Amino acid sequence: MTHTYQITGMTCSGCQHKVETLLSQVKGVQNVDISLAEGTADITMAQHIPTSTLQDALKDYPKYQLSEAQHTHTMSMDMEDTENRTWLATYKPILLIFGYILTIAIIAGYMEHGFMTMTAMRVFMSGFFLTFSFFKLLNLQGFADSYSMYDIVAKRFRAWGYIYAFIELGLGLAFALDVQPFAVNAVTFVVMTVSLIGVLQSVLNKRKIQCACLGAVFNLPMSTVTIVEDALMIIMSAVTLAIIL
């Protein structure tokens, strides 16, 4: 499980390294990822570690003060509730969304002279990006907070979470209008590949954090389902690029 804590008193990379070292020495801590700019620490632990124990690890350096981040504590509680649900109940929202988008894409692909696979793919990708960007924009800050916990770019450049939501919106509109197919598919391939790297790292490291794919609206855990989402967009964009070339 991973929890985020607020840490005050860090003023330089030396402080960051010192705090990381001290917290990493606590029994049960598996990983410590500190954001100096945000003043936060994402701590992955084998089992729950009391906040007081983490605070004791910094007691010899009183200028560093650790406290719980309220929004993350609530998120962790939600994730624990999610674990008690069945797989179908957990992923029902995303399965329904995929079902609706796929149905529309198949209908759009049927023409008088046969089924147009490329048209169906384009409509599916448009529906995918428009729908997923919609949920992100409902709570843009919440999405950015969740995304910065695992995305390799957003970890270092938090504003990327805000930018990414609008990139998805732009891609959705571009696919719908069928403009500049080569450029649009190239951007899709690059952006989704970068996104997939962070997802793979989190899943392989078994980090129990919230997936930001549907923004902060639905409480979905990071899992192989998230990998399939990104991989599907990568494959479709790669196929389209291959055909165009």
C-alpha positions as CSV (number, residue, x, y, z in Angstrom):
1,M,0.0,0.0,0.0
2,T,1.1,3.6,-0.7
3,H,0.3,6.6,1.4
4,T,1.2,10.3,0.8
5,Y,2.5,12.5,3.7
6,Q,3.1,16.2,3.9
7,I,6.7,17.1,4.9
8,T,7.8,20.6,5.9
9,G,11.3,21.9,6.4
10,M,12.9,20.6,3.2
11,T,14.7,23.4,1.3
12,C,17.1,21.6,-1.1
13,S,18.0,18.3,-2.7
14,G,20.2,17.5,0.3
15,C,17.2,17.7,2.6
16,Q,15.2,15.6,0.2
17,H,17.9,12.9,0.2
18,K,18.3,13.0,4.0
19,V,14.5,12.5,4.5
20,E,14.4,9.7,2.0
21,T,17.2,7.9,3.7
22,L,15.7,8.3,7.2
23,L,12.2,7.1,6.1
24,S,13.6,4.2,4.0
25,Q,15.3,2.8,7.2
26,V,11.9,2.3,8.9
27,K,11.0,-1.3,9.1
28,G,8.3,-2.2,6.5
29,V,9.0,0.7,4.2
30,Q,9.5,-0.5,0.6
31,N,9.9,2.7,-1.3
32,V,10.0,6.4,-0.6
33,D,9.3,8.9,-3.4
34,I,9.7,12.6,-2.3
35,S,8.5,15.6,-4.2
36,L,10.6,18.6,-3.0
37,A,8.4,21.1,-4.9
38,E,5.2,19.8,-3.4
39,G,6.6,19.0,0.0
40,T,5.2,15.5,-0.1
41,A,6.4,11.9,0.3
42,D,4.8,8.8,-1.3
43,I,5.7,6.0,1.0
44,T,5.1,2.4,-0.1
45,M,4.9,-0.1,2.8
46,A,4.3,-3.8,3.2
47,Q,1.7,-3.2,5.8
48,H,0.3,-0.1,7.5
49,I,2.9,1.9,9.5
50,P,1.6,4.3,12.1
51,T,2.3,8.0,11.3
52,S,4.0,8.3,14.7
53,T,6.5,5.7,13.7
54,L,7.4,7.7,10.6
55,Q,7.6,10.9,12.6
56,D,10.0,9.2,15.1
57,A,12.3,8.4,12.2
58,L,12.8,12.2,11.7
59,K,12.9,13.1,15.4
60,D,16.7,13.8,15.4
61,Y,16.1,16.4,12.7
62,P,13.3,18.6,14.2
63,K,13.1,20.9,11.2
64,Y,11.6,18.1,9.2
65,Q,7.9,17.7,10.2
66,L,5.8,14.8,8.8
67,S,2.0,14.8,8.8
68,E,-0.8,13.0,6.9
69,A,-2.1,14.5,3.7
70,Q,-5.8,14.5,4.2
71,H,-6.9,13.9,0.6
72,T,-4.6,10.9,0.3
73,H,-5.7,9.4,3.5
74,T,-9.3,9.5,2.2
75,M,-8.2,8.0,-1.1
76,S,-6.4,5.1,0.7
77,M,-9.5,4.3,2.7
78,D,-11.5,4.3,-0.6
79,M,-9.0,1.9,-2.1
80,E,-9.3,-0.5,0.8
81,D,-13.0,-0.5,0.3
82,T,-12.5,-1.2,-3.4
83,E,-10.4,-4.3,-2.6
84,N,-13.5,-5.9,-0.9
85,R,-15.5,-5.6,-4.1
86,T,-15.7,-8.2,-6.9
87,W,-13.7,-7.6,-10.1
88,L,-16.9,-7.0,-12.1
89,A,-18.3,-4.6,-9.5
90,T,-15.0,-2.7,-9.4
91,Y,-14.6,-2.3,-13.1
92,K,-18.2,-2.0,-14.1
93,P,-18.0,1.7,-15.0
94,I,-15.1,1.3,-17.3
95,L,-16.6,-1.8,-18.9
96,L,-19.8,0.0,-19.6
97,I,-17.9,2.9,-21.2
98,F,-15.9,0.6,-23.4
99,G,-19.1,-1.3,-24.4
100,Y,-20.9,1.9,-25.4
101,I,-17.9,3.3,-27.4
102,L,-17.3,-0.1,-29.1
103,T,-21.0,-0.3,-30.1
104,I,-20.9,3.2,-31.6
105,A,-17.7,2.4,-33.4
106,I,-19.1,-0.8,-35.0
107,I,-22.2,1.0,-36.1
108,A,-20.1,3.8,-37.7
109,G,-17.9,1.2,-39.4
110,Y,-20.8,-0.4,-41.3
111,M,-21.1,1.0,-44.8
112,E,-23.2,0.1,-47.8
113,H,-20.3,-1.9,-49.4
114,G,-19.0,-3.6,-46.2
115,F,-17.3,-2.9,-42.9
116,M,-14.8,-0.1,-42.8
117,T,-12.3,-1.1,-40.1
118,M,-10.3,2.1,-40.2
119,T,-13.4,4.2,-39.8
120,A,-14.5,2.0,-36.8
121,M,-11.0,2.4,-35.2
122,R,-11.1,6.2,-35.7
123,V,-14.5,6.5,-34.2
124,F,-13.5,4.3,-31.3
125,M,-10.4,6.3,-30.5
126,S,-12.4,9.6,-30.8
127,G,-15.0,8.2,-28.3
128,F,-12.3,6.9,-26.0
129,F,-10.4,10.2,-25.7
130,L,-13.5,12.4,-25.6
131,T,-15.1,10.3,-22.9
132,F,-12.0,9.9,-20.7
133,S,-11.1,13.6,-21.0
134,F,-14.6,14.5,-19.9
135,F,-14.2,12.6,-16.6
136,K,-10.8,14.2,-16.1
137,L,-12.1,17.7,-16.6
138,L,-14.9,17.2,-14.1
139,N,-12.3,17.4,-11.4
140,L,-9.1,18.5,-13.0
141,Q,-7.1,19.1,-9.8
142,G,-8.2,15.7,-8.5
143,F,-7.0,14.0,-11.7
144,A,-3.7,15.9,-11.6
145,D,-3.1,14.8,-7.9
146,S,-3.8,11.1,-8.7
147,Y,-1.8,11.2,-12.0
148,S,1.3,12.7,-10.3
149,M,1.5,9.7,-8.0
150,Y,2.6,7.3,-10.8
151,D,3.1,9.0,-14.2
152,I,6.8,9.4,-15.0
153,V,6.3,12.9,-16.4
154,A,3.7,14.2,-13.9
155,K,5.9,13.1,-11.0
156,R,8.5,15.6,-12.0
157,F,6.3,18.2,-13.7
158,R,3.0,18.3,-12.0
159,A,1.4,20.6,-14.5
160,W,1.6,17.8,-17.0
161,G,-1.5,16.3,-15.4
162,Y,-3.5,19.4,-16.3
163,I,-2.0,19.5,-19.8
164,Y,-2.6,15.8,-20.4
165,A,-6.4,16.1,-19.9
166,F,-6.6,18.8,-22.6
167,I,-4.3,16.7,-24.9
168,E,-6.9,13.9,-24.6
169,L,-9.7,16.3,-25.4
170,G,-7.7,17.6,-28.5
171,L,-7.0,14.1,-29.7
172,G,-10.7,13.1,-29.3
173,L,-11.8,16.1,-31.4
174,A,-9.1,15.5,-34.0
175,F,-10.1,11.9,-34.5
176,A,-13.8,12.9,-34.7
177,L,-13.0,15.5,-37.4
178,D,-10.5,13.2,-39.1
179,V,-7.9,15.9,-39.5
180,Q,-4.1,15.4,-39.9
181,P,-4.4,11.6,-39.3
182,F,-0.6,11.0,-39.4
183,A,0.2,13.7,-36.9
184,V,-2.7,12.9,-34.6
185,N,-1.8,9.1,-34.5
186,A,1.9,9.9,-34.0
187,V,1.0,12.1,-31.0
188,T,-1.3,9.4,-29.7
189,F,1.4,6.8,-30.0
190,V,4.0,8.9,-28.1
191,V,1.7,10.2,-25.4
192,M,0.1,6.9,-24.6
193,T,3.5,5.0,-24.6
194,V,4.9,7.5,-22.1
195,S,1.7,7.1,-20.0
196,L,1.9,3.3,-20.2
197,I,5.4,3.3,-18.7
198,G,4.2,4.8,-15.4
199,V,1.2,2.4,-15.3
200,L,3.5,-0.7,-15.9
201,Q,5.9,0.4,-13.1
202,S,3.0,0.8,-10.6
203,V,1.4,-2.5,-11.5
204,L,4.6,-4.4,-11.5
205,N,5.6,-2.9,-8.2
206,K,2.1,-3.7,-6.9
207,R,1.5,-0.2,-5.7
208,K,-2.0,0.2,-4.4
209,I,-3.0,3.6,-5.8
210,Q,-5.9,5.0,-7.6
211,C,-6.0,4.9,-11.4
212,A,-6.5,8.3,-12.8
213,C,-7.9,7.1,-16.2
214,L,-11.4,8.3,-15.3
215,G,-10.3,11.3,-13.3
216,A,-11.3,11.5,-9.7
217,V,-14.9,10.5,-10.4
218,F,-14.6,6.7,-10.1
219,N,-12.6,4.9,-7.5
220,L,-10.6,2.4,-9.7
221,P,-7.4,0.7,-8.6
222,M,-4.4,0.6,-10.9
223,S,-4.3,-2.8,-12.6
224,T,-3.9,-4.7,-15.8
225,V,-7.1,-3.1,-17.0
226,T,-5.3,0.2,-17.1
227,I,-2.5,-1.4,-19.1
228,V,-5.0,-2.7,-21.6
229,E,-6.6,0.7,-22.0
230,D,-3.3,2.4,-22.9
231,A,-2.0,-0.5,-24.9
232,L,-5.1,-0.6,-27.1
233,M,-4.7,3.1,-28.1
234,I,-1.0,2.4,-28.8
235,I,-1.8,-0.5,-31.0
236,M,-4.5,1.3,-32.9
237,S,-2.4,4.3,-33.5
238,A,0.5,2.1,-34.6
239,V,-1.7,0.2,-37.1
240,T,-3.0,3.4,-38.5
241,L,0.5,4.9,-38.9
242,A,1.6,1.7,-40.7
243,I,-1.3,1.9,-43.1
244,I,-0.7,5.6,-43.8
245,L,3.0,5.0,-44.5
